Amino acid sequence: MGAQKLGVCFSSLARYCFCAEHPGTVSTGSVDASNILWVGVICMKVMCGELVPFSLTHWVCLITSCSSIRKEGAADLRQRKKQNCTESDKMAPEERNKENSKLGRSPKYMLIQRFAKLFFGCLAAVTSGMMYAVYLSTYHERKFWFSSRQELEREITFQGDSAIYYSFYKELLKAPSFERGVYELTHNNKTISLKTINAVQQMTLYPELIASVLYQASGSEEVIEPVYFYIGIVFGLQGIYVTALFVTSWVMSGTWLAGMLTVAWFIINRTDTTRIDYSIPSRENWALPYFACQVAALTGYLKKNLNCSAEKFCYLLVSASTYTFMMMWEYSHYLLFVQAVSLFLLDSFALAQTEKVHEVYKIYLFSLFLGYLLQFENSALLVSPLLSLVAALMLSKCLQMNMKKGTFMSRLLKIMYIYLVLTITVTLNFLLKMFVPHKENEHLLKFIEVKLGLNTTKNFTMNWLLCQESLQAPSQDFFLRLTQSSLLPFYILVLIICLFSVTQVIFRRICGEPLKETVKLEDGRIGERPEIVYHVIHTILLGCLAMCLEGMKYLWTPYVCMLAAFGVCSPELWMTLFKWLRLKAVHPILLALILSMAVPTIIGFSLWKEFFPRIMTELSELQEFYDPDTVELMTWIKRQAPVAAVFAGSPQLMGVIKLCTGWMVSSLPLYNDDDLLKRNENIYQIYSKRSAEDIYKILTSYKANFLIIEDSICNEVGPVRGCRVKDLLDIANGHVVCEEGDSYAYSKYGRFCHEIKMNYSPYVNYFTRVYWNRSYFVYRINTVISFQL
């Protein structure tokens, strides 16, 4: 059947089914657009699995309509549709209510329909989050055999900074009271030698404080072990994370089918959407669920024609989640800065209500102020770019209001306004850094300079950070994985359509054309919806960061899943595309409704067929994580080492020692403090080409009693030459000579970690080996040096 006959068929079907439903109105005249949409709704309900009662009269009319297709002209049909659509647009609200009553759609019926849609949508969202949390728990159990291991073996699964966070959670539970535990953390001198730190502020331990309070207040001591309670909270937050993404896509598209597709893509691309597999207690695993809730509430808050109660609810949720997010992660204000830039661009082109945007700015200011007070006067928040940008925007508010009057001068000042805000932001940030004493995150600026090629350095810490995989550009495997799951192609399609639509709207605004109060489906202007424009700008900014740093993909990819799912499930997006294509053969509204259901259904079935067996196989197969050498080392330390001993070694190993034994260490795997970074560099000298005397002086300066050499670092064979720890140390110490493009290592001393194993003078004068296995060599640092020949 041709495209024109298909349109005539649906028109006839609408007319005759309508006449069959209402026998008193039988007519062969033209049919309006509402009847066509009525048939489309019936088709959509059938595709969604809803039961639509068809009487015998319906089927007779259907057969009769099909036999009358040949007698009607397609051109005349399109003309009638256009006339009736115009009449329908001009229909008064009272007439619309009468029409709805004629069609049997009473206000009570509409209320029940909306309630059912909301109920089943919320049920699907909550179920998706709970199933994802159960999935993570099951996968974690299969991977580590957690339930069948001893406590020491469980704790070894926490590596690096994760071990430090969990160790403080244990200390809080062991404290005689919660107040005493908090005091010991804020005046901690039992973790790092010769250093008293405020661990709550420096390591952002508010998640551990909350977890310990909940564990003790809920009386869970006799029900569940502390480690299960801790990881259970994290997995539960990940479920909330997925639920928030579900709701965001649902609010944008109007159908919870988009939320289901978002969750499917998120789980399938779990390698690139979350770091929960590698580091459960990491700060972003605690913080990002709250940010997802904030984005979901902000999406609803930016919508047009929002009723008062819904607007208040979204505002309160934005406020609470913004503050909680800022308290959970020390780098949260940088991500909020990116969000503030998105809102600034949204408001600059007059695509959203200025009052709403500035209310969000006030939330930022309140959260920064409250966070500054409760984070022990954290100066990093005062010098953050977020505070400078929001202050500049508030100062420029009056000027922006004058620009939106539609005059030529106001259009010209739009560009000047953006320049003014950026200038004030940079100036304020520069002045704050001059007058506010701060040390936090200074190394980030140096890192950015080196990363962008603005500077070069031989500094060990900077080069070590540059060599980290998370700070490299994303690999081709990342894009290949997103393409194989069909996520990247649909994301690019949706982004292009939305971006072109937003560009059209911006051009109309510059020309002085006002925005419509209500954007209808037949308008095909998805770029006029402020929440859509915000997400387009936000995902582009996050995408630019992800293209520079692979670690940023964990912030970008979840919103790629959400935006792609929204697009393929949104009739407005398809309608926007059809408006550009000027589709006339088939009714574009009906086709948009069909595609918004058919395309995600096809995607869902294909994902189910290809990836569901993989996920089930992943959950069914038993993996094993067992490190007997580390278990033996921790057991020896707990049995043989003095209680007051201080251990020195790589920061990652020191975190595990602190968690498993409680002994004091000389360094920690934390990278937000310049003093700790300097300590780490000095301790790493045990893998450099330095003399025994130099290493002895470094270790004794930190009051270390035992030294641990890791064979995996000493004999490291890295995939990238020049990024191994010993290579970076040789560069920093000037032990590398470059001649004609080749690098040669030169030093009059051998590599310390190799030489100390030989047990000859002068190494045995300073160090005595007391324990070793296949992976670790432990040496006691002699307090009285005995020189042997």
Salt bridges, closest charged atoms under 4 A:
GLU21 OE1 - HIS58 NE2 3.30
GLU72 OE2 - ARG15 NH2 2.62
ASP76 OD2 - ARG80 NH1 2.20
ASP89 OD1 - LYS520 NZ 3.72
GLU153 OE1 - ARG149 NH1 3.75
GLU155 OE2 - LYS170 NZ 2.78
GLU171 OE2 - LYS658 NZ 3.27
GLU184 OE2 - ARG180 NE 3.33
GLU208 OE2 - ARG283 NH2 2.75
GLU225 OE1 - ARG154 NH1 2.62
ASP272 OD1 - ARG481 NH2 2.70
ASP272 OD1 - LYS553 NZ 2.94
ASP277 OD2 - ARG270 NH1 2.38
GLU284 OE2 - ARG275 NH2 2.50
ASP347 OD2 - HIS358 NE2 4.00
ASP347 OD1 - LYS404 NZ 3.21
GLU359 OE2 - LYS362 NZ 3.45
GLU513 OE2 - ARG525 NH1 3.61
ASP523 OD1 - LYS516 NZ 3.23
GLU528 OE2 - ARG525 NH1 2.90
GLU531 OE2 - LYS303 NZ 3.58
GLU531 OE2 - ARG529 NH2 2.78
GLU550 OE2 - LYS553 NZ 3.26
GLU572 OE2 - ARG529 NH1 2.82
GLU610 OE2 - ARG614 NH2 3.49
GLU618 OE1 - ARG270 NH2 2.96
ASP629 OD1 - ARG774 NH2 3.44
ASP674 OD1 - HIS443 ND1 3.61
ASP675 OD2 - LYS195 NZ 2.96
ASP675 OD2 - ARG679 NE 3.90
GLU693 OE2 - LYS697 NZ 3.40
ASP694 OD2 - ARG690 NE 3.59
ASP711 OD1 - LYS757 NZ 2.81
ASP727 OD2 - ARG724 NE 2.67
ASP730 OD2 - ARG751 NH2 2.90
